Amino acid sequence: MRVNYHTHTYRCKHASGREEDYVLNAIEKNLSVLGFSDHGPFKDYDYSLRMDFNELEEYILTINNLKEKYDDKITIKSGLEIEYLPDKIPYYKELLKEYKLDYLVLGQHFYKNNNNKFINTYLIEDSSEFLNYAKVIIEGMKTGLFKFLAHPDVIFINNVVWDNNCNKFCDLIVNSAKENDFILEFNANGMRKGKKDFYDGSRYAYPHKKFWQRVAEENIKVIINSDCHSPEQIWDNSMDLAYKEAKDLGLNIITEIF
């Protein structure tokens, strides 16, 4: 069964295509389920590269209309990919209960470290920060408000030497996923970006093989998603490659998150 629960639209300001463009492409590619998960806005502050808060209701209404229009062809779900911030728990609950979103995806593109400083996940120079990142993610997992963790190993986009902090990071995320029966995402978009040279050799920034070998050892549930930013990426060669790599690693692949 072909599914994708990680889909972005033009609203996030770094993707292209309207919601219906993705639905039509998903139907053409024989997907059974298409989940929209554009980058979620916050009411009080614009963290950039996401939809504006005043677009949220239109986004949800558009998806709900598409659910009805294409009900006989594909199952469509409404969601948001959003960062976990401890003081925003009431807002996440509001998104699910009042706005009636089907799901939230935990996608930690920034976080507050122990010094209450905002850290960009993509601009880390010291592996000790990986542990602060893990701490925030684990707190998010425990809330029960998110369906899966998007690109859990995206932290390895930072070119740091693999050390004990990297090992600790893997153990923290994997152990928490196991304890909380939490789904981890194997992200095809990292493969779509191609391999690059890092201190530990030529590889994808993510998925990182060392991390996923650890996931396989514990038989954690894994969802494979496109993280598409244009309609033609709904299911492309990168998705085929992601499935092959995941199977070769012996991952416990699932296709249903509800």
Phi, psi and omega per residue, in radians:
M1 nan 2.221 3.132
R2 -1.568 2.180 3.124
V3 -2.427 2.743 2.999
N4 -2.650 2.103 -3.101
Y5 -1.901 0.170 -3.080
H6 -2.239 1.635 -3.012
T7 -2.329 2.266 3.109
H8 -1.951 2.750 3.134
T9 -2.245 -3.133 3.139
Y10 -1.014 -0.356 -3.054
R11 -1.118 -0.457 -3.074
C12 -1.426 -0.049 3.035
K13 1.300 0.067 3.023
H14 -2.414 0.401 3.056
A15 -2.387 2.995 3.131
S16 -2.238 2.818 3.080
G17 1.683 2.434 3.085
R18 -1.564 2.927 -3.046
E19 -0.963 -0.773 -3.092
E20 -1.175 -0.511 3.081
D21 -1.047 -0.698 3.140
Y22 -1.228 -0.687 3.125
V23 -1.084 -0.813 -3.121
L24 -1.102 -0.686 3.124
N25 -1.212 -0.655 3.113
A26 -1.112 -0.705 3.105
I27 -1.135 -0.750 3.124
E28 -1.072 -0.609 -3.112
K29 -1.575 0.159 3.046
N30 1.139 0.656 3.044
L31 -1.374 2.530 3.076
S32 -1.559 -0.590 -3.108
V33 -2.357 2.329 3.024
L34 -2.182 2.079 3.102
G35 -1.901 2.221 3.069
F36 -1.528 2.359 -3.115
S37 -2.559 0.966 -3.141
D38 -1.119 2.793 -3.090
H39 -1.103 2.126 -3.027
G40 -1.310 2.382 3.094
P41 -1.442 2.808 2.986
F42 -1.967 2.638 -3.078
K43 -1.172 -0.694 -2.896
D44 -1.740 -0.197 -3.072
Y45 -2.716 2.491 3.109
D46 -1.695 1.852 -3.141
Y47 -1.474 0.160 3.067
S48 1.240 2.824 3.132
L49 0.884 0.867 3.085
R50 -2.796 2.890 3.128
M51 -1.136 2.716 3.027
D52 -1.307 2.600 -3.112
F53 -1.036 -0.590 -3.116
N54 -1.257 -0.054 3.063
E55 -1.680 -0.189 -2.978
L56 -1.029 -0.837 -3.097
E57 -1.121 -0.690 3.110
E58 -1.133 -0.705 3.105
Y59 -1.010 -0.856 -3.107
I60 -1.173 -0.743 3.130
L61 -1.080 -0.733 3.128
T62 -1.050 -0.799 -3.139
I63 -1.139 -0.741 3.129
N64 -1.086 -0.662 3.094
N65 -1.154 -0.661 3.118
L66 -1.207 -0.556 3.063
K67 -0.988 -0.799 -3.128
E68 -1.245 -0.757 -3.061
K69 -1.102 -0.658 -3.048
Y70 -1.984 0.434 -3.072
D71 -0.978 -0.571 -3.092
D72 -1.487 -0.058 -3.069
K73 -2.042 -0.523 -3.038
I74 -2.819 2.609 3.031
T75 -1.570 2.204 -3.108
I76 -2.040 2.375 3.134
K77 -2.148 2.546 3.129
S78 -1.822 2.283 3.141
G79 -2.689 3.131 3.046
L80 -2.442 2.504 2.933
E81 -1.662 2.200 -3.020
I82 -2.631 2.637 -3.128
E83 -1.373 2.588 3.058
Y84 -1.543 2.107 3.003
L85 -2.196 2.163 -3.015
P86 -0.912 -0.633 -3.090
D87 -1.395 -0.015 -3.115
K88 -1.791 0.158 -3.124
I89 -0.961 -0.773 3.091
P90 -1.024 -0.603 3.135
Y91 -1.192 -0.737 3.114
Y92 -1.077 -0.718 3.107
K93 -1.121 -0.655 3.104
E94 -1.121 -0.711 3.121
L95 -1.047 -0.676 -3.110
L96 -1.401 -0.685 -3.027
K97 -1.612 -0.785 -3.079
E98 -1.523 -0.777 3.130
Y99 -1.442 -0.231 3.058
K100 1.057 0.674 2.993
L101 -1.172 2.595 3.123
D102 -1.305 -0.557 -3.102
Y103 -2.876 2.815 2.996
L104 -2.101 2.495 3.078
V105 -1.892 2.307 3.073
L106 -1.441 1.878 -3.140
G107 -2.236 1.731 -2.965
Q108 -1.612 1.544 -3.139
H109 -1.535 -0.236 3.031
F110 -2.697 2.863 -3.119
Y111 -2.827 2.888 3.044
K112 -1.714 2.237 -3.141
N113 -1.522 -2.960 -3.077
N114 -1.114 -0.369 3.115
N115 -1.639 0.214 3.138
N116 1.095 0.477 3.136
K117 -1.771 2.376 3.085
F118 -1.265 2.259 -3.141
I119 -2.068 2.275 3.032
N120 -1.394 2.103 -3.073
T121 -1.000 -0.455 -3.070
Y122 -1.591 -0.011 -3.065
L123 -2.247 0.953 -3.126
I124 -1.870 2.308 -3.117
E125 -1.917 -0.249 -3.087
D126 -2.156 2.192 -3.069
S127 -1.113 -0.304 3.110
S128 -1.102 -0.442 3.106
E129 -1.210 -0.370 3.109
F130 -1.022 -0.572 -3.089
L131 -1.281 -0.595 3.050
N132 -1.166 -0.711 3.089
Y133 -1.040 -0.796 3.142
A134 -1.089 -0.703 -3.120
K135 -1.041 -0.777 -3.131
V136 -1.151 -0.768 -3.139
I137 -1.056 -0.757 -3.131
I138 -1.091 -0.704 3.073
E139 -1.050 -0.717 3.118
G140 -1.115 -0.754 3.115
M141 -0.983 -0.746 -3.022
K142 -1.232 -0.276 -3.117
T143 -1.223 -0.444 -3.091
G144 1.340 0.207 -3.068
L145 -1.677 -0.194 -3.058
F146 -2.037 2.522 -3.105
K147 -1.464 -0.632 3.106
F148 -2.743 2.895 3.128
L149 -1.749 1.994 3.125
A150 -1.225 2.493 3.095
H151 0.444 1.175 -3.082
P152 -1.044 -0.456 -3.086
D153 -1.752 0.279 3.137
V154 -1.046 -0.364 3.133
I155 -0.985 -0.454 -3.096
F156 -1.396 0.128 2.959
I157 -1.212 -0.355 3.095
N158 -1.408 2.264 -3.032
N159 -1.490 1.380 3.096
V160 -2.052 2.710 3.126
V161 -1.179 2.335 3.102
W162 -1.153 2.132 -3.119
D163 -2.417 -2.934 -3.081
N164 -1.137 -0.488 3.079
N165 -1.113 -0.634 3.103
C166 -1.146 -0.736 3.089
N167 -1.098 -0.754 3.131
K168 -1.099 -0.718 3.120
F169 -1.012 -0.856 3.141
C170 -1.019 -0.807 -3.128
D171 -1.100 -0.727 -3.122
L172 -1.076 -0.826 -3.105
I173 -1.190 -0.796 -3.110
V174 -1.140 -0.777 -3.138
N175 -1.119 -0.685 3.119
S176 -1.175 -0.723 3.102
A177 -1.050 -0.691 3.132
K178 -1.178 -0.805 -3.107
E179 -1.122 -0.609 -3.075
N180 -1.769 0.135 -3.096
D181 0.847 0.912 -2.993
F182 -1.843 2.419 -3.099
I183 -1.454 2.349 3.054
L184 -1.868 2.527 -3.109
E185 -1.734 2.260 2.977
F186 -1.624 1.943 -2.870
N187 -1.739 2.026 -3.097
A188 -1.242 -0.360 -3.088
N189 -1.173 -0.531 3.062
G190 -1.087 -0.663 3.090
M191 -1.245 -0.627 3.141
R192 -1.039 -0.524 -3.121
K193 -1.394 -0.167 3.066
G194 1.476 2.976 -3.139
K195 -1.500 2.601 3.094
K196 -2.404 2.910 -3.140
D197 -1.505 2.191 3.077
F198 -2.168 3.023 3.108
Y199 -1.000 -0.562 -3.124
D200 -1.697 0.410 3.037
G201 1.864 -3.079 3.125
S202 -1.412 2.182 -3.069
R203 -2.841 2.996 2.948
Y204 -1.282 2.526 3.030
A205 -0.989 -0.703 3.012
Y206 -2.831 2.603 0.006
P207 -1.170 2.460 3.132
H208 -1.713 2.151 -3.007
K209 -1.002 -0.696 -3.115
K210 -1.075 -0.712 3.127
F211 -1.112 -0.813 -3.042
W212 -1.294 -0.432 3.000
Q213 -1.108 -0.667 3.094
R214 -1.172 -0.695 3.096
V215 -1.071 -0.751 -3.125
A216 -1.086 -0.644 -3.130
E217 -1.042 -0.569 -3.079
E218 -1.764 0.038 3.070
N219 1.009 0.654 3.123
I220 -1.177 2.538 3.073
K221 -1.165 2.353 -3.086
V222 -2.272 2.255 3.024
I223 -1.879 2.347 3.104
I224 -1.730 2.143 -3.110
N225 -2.232 2.724 -3.116
S226 -1.389 -0.591 -2.994
D227 0.933 0.824 -3.025
C228 -1.311 2.480 3.104
H229 -2.068 0.132 3.005
S230 -2.687 2.638 -3.021
P231 -0.984 -0.648 -3.092
E232 -1.211 -0.207 3.120
Q233 -1.527 -0.027 -3.141
I234 -0.846 -0.880 3.052
W235 -2.550 1.845 -3.093
D236 -2.283 -2.936 -3.125
N237 -1.055 -0.525 3.136
S238 -1.178 -0.604 3.063
M239 -1.189 -0.739 3.083
D240 -1.049 -0.755 3.140
L241 -1.145 -0.704 3.141
A242 -1.067 -0.742 3.110
Y243 -1.124 -0.714 3.127
K244 -1.102 -0.830 -3.124
E245 -1.091 -0.736 -3.112
A246 -1.129 -0.708 3.117
K247 -1.184 -0.699 3.110
D248 -1.086 -0.564 3.118
L249 -1.372 -0.208 -3.141
G250 1.362 0.530 -3.104
L251 -1.306 2.671 3.132
N252 -1.511 1.473 -3.018
I253 -1.417 2.269 3.055
I254 -2.091 2.854 3.111
T255 -2.195 -0.042 3.121
E256 -2.119 2.327 -3.132
I257 -1.992 -0.012 -3.134
F258 -1.922 nan nan
